[in-house]
Amino acid sequence: MKVALLVPGPFGTVSGGYLYDRRMVEGLCALGHAVRVVELSGRFPMPDDVAQASARDAWAGLAEDEIAVVDGLGLPAFAALAPELTARRAVGLIHHPTSIEPGPHQAELAALERALFAACGRLIATSPYTAKGLPPLGADAARIGVVEPGTDPAPRATGSGGPSARLLAVGSLIPRKGHDVLLRALARLTDLDWTLRIAGPPADPVHADGLRALAEELGLANRVTFLGAVSGAALEAEYAVADLFALATWFEGYGMAAAEAQARGLPLILCTGGAIADLVGPGAAILAAPGDANSLSRGMRRPIYDIALRAQMAEASWQAGQSLPRWEDRAARFAAELEAAAHG
């Protein structure tokens, strides 16, 4: 097959969604398919004029025999091209609907996605949870496939080895990731010995500044480290020496960072927004409702100080992590979805 993946640039952006896209491109190429990545310019997900013009140019540049795959983050920019998406049986790659993100354009994005989800020849969702949410937004359930992310085999985390519990959170500094909820939960636990390291790019600079100010306001600045964008060996090192993985997310289309933590046998402290709870093995996690800092705080108190409980949770996490999907078979599943789209 020849495939064109249309995605907001830069393609090397540090996030779970872009990592998924990159791994699919690598996997498809390894299977012998030709994949061309087209980086779109402009503002996303609510497209500005530049984004819409970039979408038109990218569409005009498609070869006749290329299967067009549009990352859901960029899909709203193609609203004016909805009939062309239908005629070409274009594929929408949906990590999660952009209209679930709180913000001033939420209603507009929902209207755009309703029309575009119906226009695409096929939608590939990255979790069953996300797939279930697409028909209410105009998608035909018969044209929805699911290809979950994979994980790589990874060494088991060894922990910090110190008296202080070292917590790791991985996620962009945006409101949806709930880092503020996590900070408020931890502010109730200053009688315990812990530190928190947050790995994630400041994708929303205003929110990122607000998180740093909140840490100061709560008296946590000496316990919390904002690492910025971390990937590759540096991120592996963070997982390796963490004692607990924490993410107070409001919503996840899958929860790749939590899956990576579980693949390394880290005990999990999570809010159950979206699909993330579906990843968790029995006994591996402390769970709280999204936004509930009080419950999250009560739940995480014991794992922070109780080393024996942490060890039990770590073993449950490790066992569950070994049965997670692996990247090597994800590309084949993705290719099968593309074949289904191409043949109607």
C-alpha positions as CSV (number, residue, x, y, z in Angstrom):
1,M,0.0,0.0,0.0
2,K,0.9,3.6,-0.4
3,V,-0.2,5.8,2.6
4,A,-0.2,9.5,3.2
5,L,-0.4,10.4,6.9
6,L,-1.6,14.0,7.3
7,V,-0.8,15.4,10.8
8,P,-0.3,18.8,12.4
9,G,3.5,19.5,12.5
10,P,6.0,19.0,13.8
11,F,5.8,15.3,13.6
12,G,8.4,14.9,16.3
13,T,6.2,16.5,19.0
14,V,6.5,14.7,22.3
15,S,3.1,13.3,23.2
16,G,1.4,9.9,23.3
17,G,-0.6,10.6,20.1
18,Y,2.4,11.6,18.1
19,L,4.4,8.6,19.5
20,Y,1.6,6.3,18.3
21,D,1.7,7.9,14.8
22,R,5.4,7.5,14.6
23,R,5.4,3.9,15.7
24,M,2.6,3.1,13.1
25,V,4.7,4.7,10.4
26,E,7.8,2.7,11.4
27,G,5.8,-0.5,11.6
28,L,4.0,0.0,8.3
29,C,7.3,0.7,6.5
30,A,8.9,-2.4,8.1
31,L,6.0,-4.4,6.6
32,G,6.9,-3.0,3.2
33,H,4.3,-0.3,2.8
34,A,5.2,3.1,1.5
35,V,4.2,5.8,4.0
36,R,4.6,9.6,3.4
37,V,4.1,12.0,6.3
38,V,2.6,15.4,5.5
39,E,3.1,18.0,8.2
40,L,0.2,20.5,8.3
41,S,0.8,24.1,9.3
42,G,-1.4,26.4,11.4
43,R,-3.4,26.2,14.6
44,F,-5.1,23.0,15.7
45,P,-7.4,21.6,16.7
46,M,-9.7,24.6,16.0
47,P,-8.2,25.5,12.6
48,D,-7.2,29.0,11.6
49,D,-6.9,30.2,8.0
50,V,-3.4,28.8,7.7
51,A,-4.4,25.4,8.9
52,Q,-7.3,25.3,6.4
53,A,-5.1,26.4,3.5
54,S,-2.5,23.8,4.6
55,A,-5.2,21.1,4.6
56,R,-6.3,22.1,1.0
57,D,-2.7,22.0,-0.2
58,A,-2.0,18.7,1.4
59,W,-5.1,17.2,-0.1
60,A,-4.3,18.5,-3.6
61,G,-0.8,16.9,-3.3
62,L,-2.1,13.4,-2.7
63,A,-1.2,10.8,-5.3
64,E,-4.2,8.9,-6.8
65,D,-3.0,5.6,-5.3
66,E,-2.3,6.9,-1.8
67,I,-4.6,6.0,1.1
68,A,-5.3,9.3,3.0
69,V,-5.0,9.0,6.8
70,V,-5.8,12.2,8.7
71,D,-4.8,12.4,12.4
72,G,-7.8,13.5,14.4
73,L,-6.0,16.5,15.8
74,G,-5.8,17.9,12.3
75,L,-9.2,16.6,11.0
76,P,-11.2,19.7,11.7
77,A,-9.1,21.7,9.2
78,F,-10.6,19.5,6.5
79,A,-14.2,20.5,7.0
80,A,-14.5,22.2,3.6
81,L,-13.2,19.0,2.0
82,A,-15.8,16.6,3.6
83,P,-17.2,15.5,0.2
84,E,-13.6,14.7,-1.0
85,L,-12.9,12.7,2.1
86,T,-16.0,10.6,1.4
87,A,-15.2,10.1,-2.3
88,R,-11.6,9.0,-1.5
89,R,-12.7,6.9,1.5
90,A,-10.3,8.8,3.7
91,V,-9.3,7.3,7.1
92,G,-9.6,9.4,10.3
93,L,-7.1,8.3,13.1
94,I,-8.9,9.2,16.3
95,H,-6.9,9.2,19.5
96,H,-9.9,11.0,21.2
97,P,-12.4,13.5,19.8
98,T,-10.9,17.0,20.1
99,S,-14.3,18.3,21.2
100,I,-13.9,16.6,24.6
101,E,-11.2,19.2,25.5
102,P,-12.7,22.0,27.6
103,G,-12.3,25.4,25.9
104,P,-14.1,28.2,24.0
105,H,-14.3,26.2,20.8
106,Q,-15.7,23.0,22.2
107,A,-19.2,23.3,20.5
108,E,-17.7,24.3,17.2
109,L,-15.3,21.4,17.2
110,A,-18.1,19.0,18.1
111,A,-20.1,20.2,15.0
112,L,-17.0,19.9,12.8
113,E,-16.3,16.4,14.0
114,R,-19.9,15.3,13.6
115,A,-19.7,16.1,9.9
116,L,-16.2,14.8,9.4
117,F,-16.6,11.5,11.3
118,A,-19.6,10.8,9.0
119,A,-17.6,11.8,5.9
120,C,-14.6,9.5,6.5
121,G,-14.6,6.1,4.8
122,R,-13.2,4.6,8.0
123,L,-12.2,5.7,11.5
124,I,-9.5,4.0,13.5
125,A,-9.8,4.6,17.2
126,T,-6.9,3.9,19.6
127,S,-9.1,2.2,22.3
128,P,-12.5,0.5,22.5
129,Y,-13.5,3.3,24.9
130,T,-12.8,5.9,22.2
131,A,-14.6,3.8,19.6
132,K,-17.8,3.7,21.7
133,G,-17.9,7.4,21.9
134,L,-17.7,8.0,18.1
135,P,-21.3,7.0,16.9
136,P,-22.9,9.7,19.1
137,L,-20.7,12.1,17.2
138,G,-22.0,11.0,13.8
139,A,-19.8,8.0,13.0
140,D,-21.2,4.8,11.5
141,A,-20.3,2.0,13.9
142,A,-19.8,-0.4,11.0
143,R,-16.9,1.8,9.8
144,I,-15.0,2.0,13.1
145,G,-12.0,-0.1,13.8
146,V,-9.8,-0.2,16.9
147,V,-6.0,-0.5,17.0
148,E,-4.7,0.0,20.5
149,P,-1.1,1.3,21.1
150,G,1.6,-1.2,21.9
151,T,4.3,-1.3,24.5
152,D,7.9,-2.4,24.1
153,P,9.4,-5.1,26.4
154,A,11.1,-3.1,29.2
155,P,13.2,-3.8,32.2
156,R,11.4,-3.7,35.5
157,A,11.7,-0.5,37.5
158,T,14.1,-0.7,40.4
159,G,12.8,2.2,42.3
160,S,14.6,5.1,44.0
161,G,16.2,3.1,46.7
162,G,15.8,6.0,49.1
163,P,13.7,6.7,52.1
164,S,11.6,9.2,50.1
165,A,8.9,7.8,47.7
166,R,9.6,9.1,44.3
167,L,6.5,9.8,42.2
168,L,6.6,10.2,38.4
169,A,3.9,11.8,36.3
170,V,4.2,11.8,32.5
171,G,1.9,14.0,30.4
172,S,1.9,17.4,28.6
173,L,1.2,20.4,30.8
174,I,-2.4,20.9,29.7
175,P,-5.5,21.1,31.8
176,R,-6.8,17.6,30.7
177,K,-3.8,15.9,32.3
178,G,-4.9,17.0,35.8
179,H,-1.5,17.8,37.2
180,D,-3.2,20.5,39.3
181,V,-5.4,17.9,40.8
182,L,-2.4,15.8,41.6
183,L,-0.6,18.7,43.2
184,R,-3.7,19.5,45.4
185,A,-3.9,15.9,46.5
186,L,-0.2,15.8,47.4
187,A,-0.5,19.0,49.3
188,R,-2.5,17.1,51.9
189,L,0.3,14.6,52.4
190,T,3.2,16.9,53.5
191,D,3.6,14.8,56.6
192,L,4.9,12.0,54.4
193,D,8.3,11.8,52.7
194,W,7.8,12.1,48.9
195,T,9.0,13.9,45.8
196,L,7.2,14.4,42.5
197,R,8.8,14.6,39.0
198,I,6.5,15.8,36.1
199,A,7.8,14.9,32.6
200,G,5.9,16.7,29.9
201,P,6.2,19.6,27.5
202,P,4.5,22.9,28.4
203,A,2.0,22.5,25.5
204,D,-0.2,25.2,27.1
205,P,2.4,27.7,28.4
206,V,-0.2,29.7,30.5
207,H,-1.4,26.5,32.2
208,A,2.3,25.4,32.7
209,D,3.0,28.7,34.4
210,G,-0.1,28.3,36.5
211,L,1.1,24.8,37.7
212,R,4.4,26.2,38.8
213,A,2.7,29.0,40.7
214,L,0.3,26.4,42.3
215,A,3.2,24.4,43.5
216,E,4.7,27.5,45.1
217,E,1.3,28.4,46.6
218,L,0.8,25.0,48.1
219,G,4.3,25.0,49.6
220,L,5.5,22.1,47.4
221,A,8.1,23.8,45.2
222,N,11.0,22.0,47.0
223,R,9.3,18.6,46.3
224,V,8.1,19.0,42.8
225,T,10.4,19.1,39.7
226,F,9.1,20.1,36.3
227,L,11.3,18.2,33.8
228,G,9.9,19.6,30.6
229,A,9.7,17.4,27.4
230,V,11.5,14.1,28.2
231,S,11.8,11.2,25.8
232,G,14.1,8.3,24.9
233,A,16.8,7.3,27.3
234,A,16.1,10.2,29.7
235,L,12.4,9.1,30.1
236,E,13.5,5.5,30.5
237,A,15.8,6.6,33.3
238,E,12.8,8.4,35.0
239,Y,10.7,5.2,34.9
240,A,13.5,3.1,36.2
241,V,14.0,5.0,39.4
242,A,10.4,5.9,40.2
243,D,8.6,4.2,43.1
244,L,5.1,5.2,41.9
245,F,3.5,6.5,38.7
246,A,0.7,9.1,39.2
247,L,-1.6,10.7,36.7
248,A,-4.7,12.6,37.7
249,T,-6.1,12.8,34.2
250,W,-9.5,14.0,33.3
251,F,-9.7,11.9,30.2
252,E,-7.4,9.6,28.2
253,G,-8.3,8.0,24.9
254,Y,-6.0,5.1,25.9
255,G,-3.4,6.1,28.5
256,M,0.0,5.3,26.9
257,A,2.1,6.7,29.7
258,A,0.2,4.6,32.3
259,A,0.7,1.5,30.0
260,E,4.4,2.2,29.8
261,A,4.6,2.5,33.6
262,Q,2.7,-0.8,34.0
263,A,5.0,-2.5,31.5
264,R,7.8,-1.6,33.9
265,G,6.0,-2.8,37.0
266,L,5.3,0.6,38.6
267,P,2.4,0.9,41.1
268,L,-0.2,3.2,39.6
269,I,-2.1,6.1,41.1
270,L,-4.7,7.3,38.6
271,C,-7.9,9.2,38.1
272,T,-10.3,7.1,36.0
273,G,-10.9,9.5,33.1
274,G,-11.7,7.8,29.8
275,A,-10.1,4.6,28.8
276,I,-7.2,4.6,31.3
277,A,-8.9,2.4,34.0
278,D,-9.3,-0.4,31.3
279,L,-5.5,-0.8,31.3
280,V,-5.1,-1.5,35.0
281,G,-4.4,-5.0,36.3
282,P,-6.1,-6.2,39.5
283,G,-4.3,-4.8,42.6
284,A,-1.9,-2.6,40.5
285,A,-3.5,0.8,41.1
286,I,-5.1,3.3,43.4
287,L,-8.1,4.8,41.5
288,A,-10.1,8.0,42.1
289,A,-12.7,9.8,40.1
290,P,-11.5,12.6,37.8
291,G,-11.0,15.9,39.6
292,D,-11.5,14.3,43.1
293,A,-8.3,15.5,44.9
294,N,-9.6,14.5,48.3
295,S,-10.2,10.8,47.3
296,L,-6.9,10.7,45.4
297,S,-5.1,12.0,48.4
298,R,-6.7,9.5,50.7
299,G,-6.0,6.7,48.3
300,M,-2.3,7.4,47.7
301,R,-1.4,8.0,51.4
302,R,-0.7,4.3,52.2
303,P,1.3,3.4,49.0
304,I,3.6,6.4,49.7
305,Y,4.6,5.3,53.2
306,D,3.9,1.5,53.1
307,I,6.8,-0.1,51.2
308,A,5.3,-3.6,51.6
309,L,2.1,-2.5,49.9
310,R,4.0,-0.8,47.1
311,A,5.9,-4.1,46.5
312,Q,2.6,-6.0,46.2
313,M,1.2,-3.4,43.8
314,A,4.4,-3.4,41.8
315,E,4.2,-7.2,41.4
316,A,0.5,-6.9,40.2
317,S,1.5,-4.1,37.8
318,W,4.4,-6.1,36.4
319,Q,2.2,-9.2,35.8
320,A,-0.5,-7.1,34.1
321,G,2.1,-5.2,32.1
322,Q,3.4,-8.3,30.5
323,S,0.1,-9.0,28.8
324,L,-0.3,-5.6,27.2
325,P,-0.3,-5.4,23.4
326,R,3.1,-5.1,21.8
327,W,4.1,-2.7,19.1
328,E,5.2,-5.4,16.7
329,D,1.7,-6.6,16.0
330,R,0.0,-3.2,16.0
331,A,1.2,-2.1,12.5
332,A,-0.2,-5.3,11.0
333,R,-3.6,-4.6,12.7
334,F,-3.4,-1.0,11.4
335,A,-2.6,-2.2,7.8
336,A,-5.6,-4.5,8.0
337,E,-7.8,-1.5,8.9
338,L,-6.4,0.5,5.9
339,E,-7.1,-2.4,3.6
340,A,-10.7,-2.4,4.9
341,A,-11.0,1.3,4.2
342,A,-9.5,1.0,0.7
343,H,-11.9,-1.7,-0.3
344,G,-15.0,-0.1,1.2
